[in-house]
Amino acid sequence: MSGHPSFPPEHAGGPASPGAAAPAPYRGRFAPSPTGDLHPGSLLAAFGSWLLARHHRGAWLVRIEDLDPPREVPGAAERQLRALAAFGLESDEPVRRQSERGELYRAALDQLLARGLAFACRCSRSDLAAAGGIHRRCLAAAREPGRAAPQAAVRLRVADGATVGFDDAVLGPQRQDVAAEVGDFVLRRADGYWAYQLAVVVDDADQGITDVVRGADLLDSTARQILLQRALRLPTPRYAHLPLLLDAQGRKLSKSDAAQPLDPSDPLPALRAAWHALGQDPEPLAAVATVTQLLDQARVSFSPAQIPKCAETLAAVHNTPAPNAV
C-alpha cells in the first residue's frame, strides 16, 4: 500500500501523445442528503471534493440525494445550498435532484431485470437475520392463508465469489468479497423508493463524473457500486475517501450531539478547520480576510498528498436500511 495518496496527474497544457486518447476532463461532485443542515463533517467532504476538482482544473457539481422522504428534513436541501454558497462552494452546473430522475433509474432497473441480473425478493429483515442480513437466496417465510404477501424489493443478483478490488486515491488498494460480505443488495426498496446504490451509479454515469470524492464512511459502498456499474456496462470513476470528523467517543460527528450546524454568517473558522482536517498547512490561510481570498489561497496551496488516511471507517446511513427497505 502506498504511503501517499495517489491522484490522477494534473492536466497537462500540451497536446496528447500521438495515438493516445486524451483523458476525460476531471468532473467531481458533492452529493448531500437533505437529512439536516450542513455540519462540519459535510463541509469537510464538500471542501475536499471542491479542492480536488480545482486542483485538477475540473468541474465541481452539486447533486441533492433526496430519495428517502422518511429521513428528509423539510427545507434542509435549500438550507444546505444556501450554506454552501456562503462558504463559496457553488456548483459549476445546475444542481440536480434525485427525486426528479426516477425515469432514469427505472430504465436501468428494467435493463437489469430483462437480462436476469436483478430479481424481485420478498424476504424481510427477520427472514435474513440468521444469515447476518446477507441475502444469498430467498428465504421468505410462508404466509398465513388469506394474508397478503408483502411488497417485493428488487435486488442485484450477486454471483458467488464476486470480489471487487480497486485503488482508492487516499486509502490505497481495497478489496471486498461482495457475495460473502454484502450479498444480493437492494436496488428498489419494498416501499417503492429507489435505493441509494442504484441512483448514485446511474447519476454518476449520466453526469460524466470521473472522480468520486467523499467521506470514508461510504468506502463500504464502493465495491457494490463498481459491481453495479459493470452490470449496467457503465464506466467506473476513480474513488477517493476523505477522513471523517469523529467526536470524543469515536463516533462520526454527524451522528453525534457535537455535530452542530455550521454558521454561514461566519464561514472562515469552519473552512480553516476543514482545511486542517484535510492535513493542509494552516499558514497560507491564516491571514485571509474573506471567503474569496481563502478559496483563492487554498486553490494554490492545496497538496493532495497531505490528505490523511482514515484508519477506521463507519457504515454510512445508506447502508443501514429503513425497516421497510427490503
N, C-alpha and C positions, 0 to 999 in steps of 0.2 A: 504494500500500500504506500502510495506516495506521501511524502511528508508535507507537501504543499498542495493547495487547491490547483486543479488542472482545468483551466478555462480555455475556450477556443481562442486562437490568436486574434489580435486586433486586425480589423480590416485594413489591408494594405492599400496604399494610394495608387500603385501602378497596375498595369494590366495583368490579367491572369496568364499563367504559362500556356504556351500553345497546346491545344488539345485538352487542357484541363477545364473542367466545368467550374464556373465561378460559384463560390459559396453563396448560399441564400442569405440575404440581408438579415441581420440579427433582429428578432422580434420577441420581446418578452412581455410579461403581463403580471398584474396583481389582481387576484380574484377573491374579494372578501364575501363572506356570507352575512346577510343582514340580521344577525342574531344579537346585536348590541352595538354600542358606539365603538369608534376606533379607540384602541387601547395601546399601550407601549409595545406589546408583542406584535400586534398587527402593523404598527408603524415600522418596526424593525424589518418585517417582511416586505412592506411596500418600499421603504427606502433602499433596502438591499437590492431588490429587483430593479428599481429605477437606476441605481448607481451602476449596476452591471450592464443595463441596456445603454446607458450613456457612455460607459467605458468602451463599449464596442460599437459606438456610433449608430445605435439601432433605435427601433421604435419601442415605446412602452405603452401598453394598453391596460385599461381597467375593465373588468367584467364582474357584474354582480351575480353571485351564485345563489339566486333566490328560488330554490327548488323545494324547500322544506317548510311550507307555511306553518305547521305546528311549532316550529322552533323560531320563526321570524318575529322580530320586534317591530311593531308599526313605526314607520318613519326612520328606521335605523339606516336604510340604504342612503336616503337623502342626507342624513347627518354625516355618514361616512364620507360621502362625496364632498360635502362642504368642508369637512375636516382635512381631507387630502388636499383640497385647493388651498386651504390656509397654510398648509405645510409646503406648498409649491409643487405638489405632486399631482399633475393633471394629465389625463390620458391624451396621447397623441392622435387618437381616433375616437369617434363617438363611442360612449360607454354602451356595452351590450348587457342585456339582462337574460338570464337563462329561462326565466318564466315565459319569455316570448318566443322560444325556439323549439317548442315541442315537436313541430313537424320534422325537423332535422333528426331529433332523437328517435322519433317513430320510424323514419326511413332506415336508420342504422339498425334498429331492433328488428324490423321486418327482414332486412338482409340476413341477419344472423339466424333468425328463425327459418327462413327459406333454405338456408344452407345446412341446417341441422346443428348449428353451433350454439344455439340457445334453446331453452325449453321452459315450459310452464311448470311451476312447482307449488304445491300446497302445504309443504312442510312448515310447521310452526317452530318457534324457538324451543319450545318444550320437546317437540319431536326430535330435535337435533342435540338436545342437552347431553345425552350420553356420549355423543361424538365430539364433545367440546365445541358445539356450534358449527362444526365444519361439515358442509354438505358434500358427500361423495355419491350418494344415491338417495332417492326419495324414500322417506320413512314416515310419511303422513299417517297418523293413527286412523283407524277405522272410525267412521262417524255413526252416531246413532241413527237408526232408520227414521226417515222423515226429516232429519235435521239437515239444513242446507250446508253444502260444502263451503269452506272458506274461499275467499277470492285467491286467485293464483298470483304469485310473483313470477317474474321471468328471470332465469339465471343463465350465465355463460357456462357452457359445458367445458370444464377444465380437464384436459386429458391426464391420465395417470402419469406421474413423473414429470409433469410440466414445471420446469425450473427456468427462472429468468435471471440472467446476470446483466449488470450494467455498471458503468463507471460514473459515479457521482462526482461532480466537479469539486465539491468540498470534502466529502467523506470518503472518496476513493471507491475501490471495487465493492460492489454489493451483489448478493445472490439470495434468492428466495425460492423455495420449493412451494409454488403456489398451490399445487394439488394437496400437499400434506398440511400446509400451514394456513391456507385460506379456504380451499375448496371451491365448489361452484358458487360464484358470487352473484349477487343480485344486480340486475340491470334496470328492472322496473319493479317497484315495490308492490305488495299486495293491495295497498291502499290507493294505487293508481299513480303515485308520484314517481317521477324519474329518479333513478339512483345517481348519486354523485359520480361514480366511476364512469358510467356511460356518457353523461353530459359533459364532463370535463374532457374526455378523449375526443368527442365529436367537436366540441368548441375549439380546442387547441388546434385541431387539424383545419377546421373551417377558417380560423383566423390566421393560419400560417405561422403559428408560434414555433420558433426554433429552439427556444431556451425556456424551460420551466424553472423558475427560481422561487422557492417557498420555504416555509418553516420545516424543521426536521421532524415535526410531528406527522407530516404527510409522507415521510420516507416509506412507510409501510404500504402505502397505496401504489407506489411506483411500479412494482413488478406486475401487479394485476392490470394497471393501465397499459403497460407495454404489451402484455398478452392480448388485451382487447384491441390495441392498435394493430397488432399482427392479424387478428381475426377479421378486422374490418379493412385490412390492406391499406392502412394509413401510415404516414411517416412517423417515426419516433423522434421526438425532440431530445436535446441534451437536458440533463437534470442537475440542479444544484440545490442542496438543502442547507438552509441557514441555521445558525444556533438559535435555541429557544431562550426566552427570558423565564426564569424559574423563581418562585418565591423561596422563603427561608426553609420551607418544608420540602423543597424539591419538586413542587407541583408547577405545571405550566401556568404562567401568570394569568392567562385569560380565564382560567378556571378557578382562580384564587380570589379571595376577598381583597388582595392587594392590587388587583387589576382595575384601577380606577380609569375612567375615560380620560382621554387627553384633553388639554385645554387649548383649543385652536387660537385663542387670543394671545397665547404666549408660546409660539412654536419653537423658538430657538433652543430652550433647555432640552426638550424631548428629542429634537433632531440631533443634538450633540450626544445625548445618551445613547441613541440608536447607533450613531457613528462609532462610539466607544465599544458598544456590544459587538459591532462588526470587526473589531480588532484593529481599528484605524488609529493613527497618531492624532491625538486631540489638538496638538499645537496649531495646525493650519486653520482650524475653525474657532480658535479661542477669541480672536479679536473682531470677528464679523459682527455687523450690527443689524442686518436684515436677512430675511429668508432668501432673497435673491443672491445676496453676497455669499451666504453659506452654501447654497447649492452650487454656485459657480466655483467656489473654492473646493468643495467636496468633489466635484467632477474632475478637477485636475490633480487632486491629491490622492484619490482613491486607489488602493492597491488590493486587487482580489486575492493575492497570495497571503494576505494577512487575516483573511476571514478564519476565525477559529472553528475547529471541528467540534460538534456537539457530541459528547461522549455517550449520553443517554438520550433516547427519544421516547416520546409518549404517543399512544394511538390517538389519531385525530377524531373529532366528533363524527366525521363522515364514516368512519369505520366502526362506530358504535350505533347499530340500527335502532330506530324507534321501535316501540313494542309491536307495531303492526307492519314492520318493514319487510317481513318475509311470510 
